Amino acid sequence: GDESALPPRDRGPVRRFVRNYIDSRRSIGEFFLPIVMVLLFLGLSPNLQVRLGATIVLYAVALYSVIEGVLIGKRIKAEVKRRFPGEPTKGLAMYGWVRSTQIRRLRAPLPQVKRGEKDF
């Protein structure tokens, strides 16, 4: 799309690179909401073992999502420093992590690359 139509938060080649980097890969974050909905439903079960299992899995998925977010942030910052020397990296890790936690079809701006694509 047209860069001028984007909100200021999403403008620029560095932000485009971060969006494409996130959109080209899968992450647990984009499945987090559906997983949590299922686990919360299981947490309503009268069976104590099902509730306990759902709670443990919920914490494990949340922890994995946070760890993945930290690792994605570090990779994004390193790649931006390599590809765009001199550009500030402040806020890019959070920008990438927030985008990675959104369901792909609901992301705005819409993904411009396919999953698995490397040339962007």
Contact map, one row per residue, 1 for C-alpha under 8 A:
111010000000000000000000000000000000000000000000000000000000000000000000000000000000000000000000000000000000000000000000
111111000000000000000000000000000000000000000000000000000000000000000000000000000000000000000000000000000000000000000000
111111000011000000000000000000000000000000000000000000000000000000000000000000000000000000000000000000000000000000000000
011111100010000000000000000000000000000000000000000000000000000000000000000000000000000000000000000000000000000000000000
111111100000000000000000000000000000000000000000000000000000000000000000000000000000000000000000000000000000000000000000
011111111110000000000000000000000000000000000000000000000000000000000000000000000000000000000000000000000000100000000000
000111111110000000000000000000000000000000000000000000000000000000000000000000000000000000000000000000000000000000000000
000001111110000000000000000000000000000000000000000000000000000000000000000000000000000000000000000000000000000000000000
000001111110000000000000000000000000000000000000000000000000000000000000000000000000000000000000000000000000000000000000
000001111111001100000000000000000000000000000000000000000000000000000000000000000000000000000000000000000000100000000000
001101111111101100000000000000000000000000000000000000000000000000000000000000000000000000000000000000000000000000000000
001000000111111100000000000000000000000000000000000000000000000000000000000000000000000000000000000000000000000000000000
000000000011111110000000000000000000000000000000000000000000000000000000000000000000000000000000000000000000000000000000
000000000001111111000000000000000000000000000000000000000000000000000000000000010001001000000000000000000000000000000000
000000000111111111100000000000000000000000000000000000000000000000000000000000000000000000010000000000000000000000000000
000000000111111111110000000000000000000000000000000000000000000000000000000000000000000000000000000000000000000000000000
000000000000111111111000000000000000000000000000000000000000000000000000000000000000000000000000000000000000000000000001
000000000000011111111100000000000000000000000000000000000000000000000000000100000000000000010011000000000000000000000000
000000000000001111111110000000000000000000000000000000000000000000000000000000000000000000000001001000000000001000000000
000000000000000111111111000000000000000000000000000000000000000000000000000000000000000000000000000000000000001110000001
000000000000000011111111100000000000000000000000000000000000000000000000000100000000000000000000000000000000000000000001
000000000000000001111111110000000000000000000000000000000000000000000000000000000000000000000001001100000000000000000000
000000000000000000111111110000000000000000000000000000000000000000000000000000000000000000000000000100010000001111100000
000000000000000000011111110000000000000000000000000000000000000000000000000000000000000000000000000000000000000011111100
000000000000000000001111111000000000000000000000000000000000000000000000000000000000000000000000000000000000000000110000
000000000000000000000111111101000000000000000000000000000000000000000000000000000000000000000000000000000000000000100000
000000000000000000000000111111100000000000000000000000000000000000010000000000000000000000000000000110000000000000000000
000000000000000000000000011111110000000000000000000000000000100110010000000000000000000000000000000010000000000000000000
000000000000000000000000001111111000000000000000000000000000000010000000000000000000000000000000000111000000000000000000
000000000000000000000000011111111000000000000000000000000000000000000000000000000000000000000000000111110000000000000000
000000000000000000000000001111111110000000000000000000000000000000000000000000000000000000000000000010100000000000000000
000000000000000000000000000111111111000000000000000000000000110010000000000000000000000000000000000010000000000000000000
000000000000000000000000000011111111100000000000000000000000000000000000000000000000000000000000000000000000000000000000
000000000000000000000000000000111111110000000000000000000000000000000000000000000000000000000000000000000000000000000000
000000000000000000000000000000111111111000000000000000000000000000000000000000000000000000000000000000000000000000000000
000000000000000000000000000000011111111100000000000000000100000000000000000000000000000000000000000000000000000000000000
000000000000000000000000000000001111111110000000000000000000000000000000000000000000000000000000000000000000000000000000
000000000000000000000000000000000111111111000000000000000000000000000000000000000000000000000000000000000000000000000000
000000000000000000000000000000000011111111100000000001101100000000000000000000000000000000000000000000000000000000000000
000000000000000000000000000000000001111111110000000001000000000000000000000000000000000000000000000000000000000000000000
000000000000000000000000000000000000111111111000000000000000000000000000000000000000000000000000000000000000000000000000
000000000000000000000000000000000000011111111000011001000000000000000000000000000000000000000000000000000000000000000000
000000000000000000000000000000000000001111111000011101100000000000000000000000000000000000000000000000000000000000000000
000000000000000000000000000000000000000111111100001000000000000000000000000000000000000000000000000000000000000000000000
000000000000000000000000000000000000000011111111011000000000000000000000000000000000000000000000000000000000000000000000
000000000000000000000000000000000000000000011111001000000000000000000000000000000000000000000000000000000000000000000000
000000000000000000000000000000000000000000001111111000000000000000000000000000000000000000000000000000000000000000000000
000000000000000000000000000000000000000000001111111100000000000000000000000000000000000000000000000000000000000000000000
000000000000000000000000000000000000000000000011111110000000000000000000000000000000000000000000000000000000000000000000
000000000000000000000000000000000000000001101011111111000000000000000000000000000000000000000000000000000000000000000000
000000000000000000000000000000000000000001111111111111100000000000000000000000000000000000000000000000000000000000000000
000000000000000000000000000000000000000000100001111111110000000000000000000000000000000000000000000000000000000000000000
000000000000000000000000000000000000000000000000111111111000000000000000000000000000000000000000000000000000000000000000
000000000000000000000000000000000000001101100000011111111100000000000000000000000000000000000000000000000000000000000000
000000000000000000000000000000000000001000100000001111111110000000000000000000000000000000000000000000000000000000000000
000000000000000000000000000000000000000000000000000111111111000000000000000000000000000000000000000000000000000000000000
000000000000000000000000000000000000001000000000000011111111100000000000000000000000000000000000000000000000000000000000
000000000000000000000000000000000001001000000000000001111111110000000000000000000000000000000000000000000000000000000000
000000000000000000000000000000000000000000000000000000111111111000000000000000000000000000000000000000000000000000000000
000000000000000000000000000000000000000000000000000000011111111100000000000000000000000000000000000000000000000000000000
000000000000000000000000000100010000000000000000000000001111111110000000000000000000000000000000000000000000000000000000
000000000000000000000000000000010000000000000000000000000111111111000000000000000000000000000000000000000000000000000000
000000000000000000000000000000000000000000000000000000000011111111100000000000000000000000000000000000000000000000000000
000000000000000000000000000100000000000000000000000000000001111111110000000000000000000000000000000000000000000000000000
000000000000000000000000000110010000000000000000000000000000111111111000000000000000000000000000000000000000000000000000
000000000000000000000000000000000000000000000000000000000000011111111100000000000000000000000000000000000000000000000000
000000000000000000000000000000000000000000000000000000000000001111111110000000000000000000000000000000000000000000000000
000000000000000000000000001100000000000000000000000000000000000111111111000000000000000000000000000000000000000000000000
000000000000000000000000000000000000000000000000000000000000000011111111100000000000000000000000100000000000000000000000
000000000000000000000000000000000000000000000000000000000000000001111111110000000000000000001000100000000000000000000000
000000000000000000000000000000000000000000000000000000000000000000111111111000000000000000000000000000000000000000000000
000000000000000000000000000000000000000000000000000000000000000000011111111100000000000000001001100000000000000000000000
000000000000000000000000000000000000000000000000000000000000000000001111111110000000000000011101100000000000000000000000
000000000000000000000000000000000000000000000000000000000000000000000111111111000000000000001000000000000000000000000000
000000000000000000000000000000000000000000000000000000000000000000000011111111100000000000000000000000000000000000000000
000000000000000001001000000000000000000000000000000000000000000000000001111111110000000000011001000000000000000000000000
000000000000000000000000000000000000000000000000000000000000000000000000111111111000000010011000000000000000000000000000
000000000000000000000000000000000000000000000000000000000000000000000000011111111100000000000000000000000000000000000000
000000000000000000000000000000000000000000000000000000000000000000000000001111111110000000000000000000000000000000000000
000000000000010000000000000000000000000000000000000000000000000000000000000111111111101010000000000000000000000000000000
000000000000000000000000000000000000000000000000000000000000000000000000000011111111111010000000000000000000000000000000
000000000000000000000000000000000000000000000000000000000000000000000000000001111111100000000000000000000000000000000000
000000000000000000000000000000000000000000000000000000000000000000000000000000111111100000000000000000000000000000000000
000000000000010000000000000000000000000000000000000000000000000000000000000000011111111000000000000000000000000000000000
000000000000000000000000000000000000000000000000000000000000000000000000000000011111111000000000000000000000000000000000
000000000000000000000000000000000000000000000000000000000000000000000000000000001001111100000000000000000000000000000000
000000000000010000000000000000000000000000000000000000000000000000000000000000011001111110000000000000000000000000000000
000000000000000000000000000000000000000000000000000000000000000000000000000000000000011111000000000000000000000000000000
000000000000000000000000000000000000000000000000000000000000000000000000000010011000001111111000000000000000000000000000
000000000000000000000000000000000000000000000000000000000000000000000000000000000000000111111000000000000000000000000000
000000000000000000000000000000000000000000000000000000000000000000000000000000000000000011111110000000000000000000000000
000000000000001001000000000000000000000000000000000000000000000000000000100110000000000011111111000000000000000000000000
000000000000000000000000000000000000000000000000000000000000000000000101110110000000000011111111100000000000000000000000
000000000000000000000000000000000000000000000000000000000000000000000000100000000000000000111111110000000000000000000000
000000000000000001000000000000000000000000000000000000000000000000000000000000000000000000111111111000000000000000000000
000000000000000001100100000000000000000000000000000000000000000000000001100100000000000000011111111100000000000000000000
000000000000000000000000000000000000000000000000000000000000000000001101100000000000000000001111111110000000000000000000
000000000000000000000000000000000000000000000000000000000000000000000000000000000000000000000111111111000000000000000000
000000000000000000100100000000000000000000000000000000000000000000000000000000000000000000000011111111000010000000000000
000000000000000000000110001011000000000000000000000000000000000000000000000000000000000000000001111111100000000000000000
000000000000000000000000001111110000000000000000000000000000000000000000000000000000000000000000111111100000000000000000
000000000000000000000000000011000000000000000000000000000000000000000000000000000000000000000000011111110110000000000000
000000000000000000000000000001100000000000000000000000000000000000000000000000000000000000000000000111111110000000000000
000000000000000000000010000001000000000000000000000000000000000000000000000000000000000000000000000001111110001000000000
000000000000000000000000000000000000000000000000000000000000000000000000000000000000000000000000000000111110010000000000
000000000000000000000000000000000000000000000000000000000000000000000000000000000000000000000000000001111111010000000000
000000000000000000000000000000000000000000000000000000000000000000000000000000000000000000000000001001111111111000000000
000000000000000000000000000000000000000000000000000000000000000000000000000000000000000000000000000000000111111000000000
000001000100000000000000000000000000000000000000000000000000000000000000000000000000000000000000000000000011111000000000
000000000000000000000000000000000000000000000000000000000000000000000000000000000000000000000000000000001111111100000000
000000000000000000110010000000000000000000000000000000000000000000000000000000000000000000000000000000010011111111000000
000000000000000000010010000000000000000000000000000000000000000000000000000000000000000000000000000000000000011111000000
000000000000000000010011000000000000000000000000000000000000000000000000000000000000000000000000000000000000001111101001
000000000000000000000011000000000000000000000000000000000000000000000000000000000000000000000000000000000000001111111000
000000000000000000000011110000000000000000000000000000000000000000000000000000000000000000000000000000000000000011111000
000000000000000000000001100000000000000000000000000000000000000000000000000000000000000000000000000000000000000001111100
000000000000000000000001000000000000000000000000000000000000000000000000000000000000000000000000000000000000000011111111
000000000000000000000001000000000000000000000000000000000000000000000000000000000000000000000000000000000000000000011111
000000000000000000000000000000000000000000000000000000000000000000000000000000000000000000000000000000000000000000001111
000000000000000010011000000000000000000000000000000000000000000000000000000000000000000000000000000000000000000010001111
